[in-house]
Amino acid sequence: MTSNQPPLWRRAIAELLGTSLLVCIVVGSGIAAQQLSPNDVGLQLLQNSTATVLGLTVLILMLGPVSGAHFNPVVSLADWILGRAAAPD
């Protein structure tokens, strides 16, 4: 393990938390957009995308230093298997 990289368990928890929160943000913003503008699909898309980009920005700022802002465990696992990422601790 390099001195500037957090332990594997911390990176894994940050990635799991980031993935879960991102799903909640996307689903929640879609539901909120439908409630706020039930008859305007264009406005719903704008509201959903704006809320999603702001939520993703917050997640990247919070969890990026720990997990590298990887929010897809399958991609990280594939990188590790293919040897493109550092070996686990």
C-alpha positions in Angstrom: 0.0 0.0 0.0 1.3 3.4 -0.8 1.4 6.0 1.9 -1.1 8.4 0.3 -3.8 5.8 -0.5 -6.4 4.8 2.1 -6.8 1.2 3.1 -8.9 -1.1 0.8 -11.7 -1.4 3.4 -12.1 2.4 3.5 -12.1 2.7 -0.3 -14.7 -0.2 -0.6 -17.0 1.4 2.0 -16.7 4.8 0.3 -17.5 3.2 -3.1 -20.5 1.3 -1.8 -21.8 4.4 0.0 -21.2 6.5 -3.1 -23.1 4.0 -5.3 -26.0 3.8 -2.9 -26.3 7.6 -2.6 -26.0 8.1 -6.3 -28.9 5.7 -6.9 -31.0 7.5 -4.3 -30.2 10.9 -5.9 -31.1 9.8 -9.4 -34.3 8.0 -8.3 -35.3 10.7 -5.9 -34.8 13.5 -8.3 -36.9 11.7 -10.9 -39.7 11.3 -8.4 -39.5 14.9 -7.3 -39.5 16.1 -10.9 -42.7 14.2 -11.6 -44.3 15.6 -8.5 -43.2 19.2 -9.3 -44.1 19.3 -13.0 -46.6 16.5 -13.8 -47.6 17.8 -17.2 -44.3 19.0 -18.6 -41.8 16.3 -19.5 -39.2 18.8 -20.7 -39.1 20.5 -17.4 -39.0 17.2 -15.6 -35.9 16.2 -17.5 -34.3 19.6 -16.7 -35.1 19.3 -13.0 -33.9 15.7 -12.9 -30.6 16.3 -14.7 -29.9 19.5 -12.6 -30.5 17.7 -9.3 -28.4 14.7 -10.4 -25.4 16.8 -11.5 -25.5 18.7 -8.2 -25.8 15.6 -6.2 -23.0 13.9 -8.1 -20.8 16.9 -7.6 -21.3 16.7 -3.9 -20.5 13.0 -3.9 -17.3 13.5 -5.9 -16.2 16.2 -3.5 -16.9 14.1 -0.4 -15.8 10.7 -1.5 -13.3 11.4 -4.3 -10.3 11.7 -2.1 -11.0 8.3 -0.5 -12.2 6.2 -3.5 -11.1 8.2 -6.5 -14.8 8.9 -7.1 -15.4 5.3 -8.4 -19.1 4.7 -7.9 -19.4 1.4 -9.8 -18.0 -1.6 -7.8 -18.1 -3.8 -11.0 -15.7 -1.5 -12.8 -13.3 -1.3 -9.9 -13.4 -5.1 -9.6 -12.7 -5.5 -13.3 -9.8 -3.1 -13.1 -8.4 -5.1 -10.2 -8.8 -8.4 -12.0 -7.2 -7.1 -15.2 -4.3 -5.6 -13.2 -5.1 -2.0 -14.2 -5.4 -0.9 -10.5 -3.2 -1.4 -7.5 -3.4 -4.7 -5.8 -5.5 -4.8 -2.6 -3.9 -4.3 0.8 
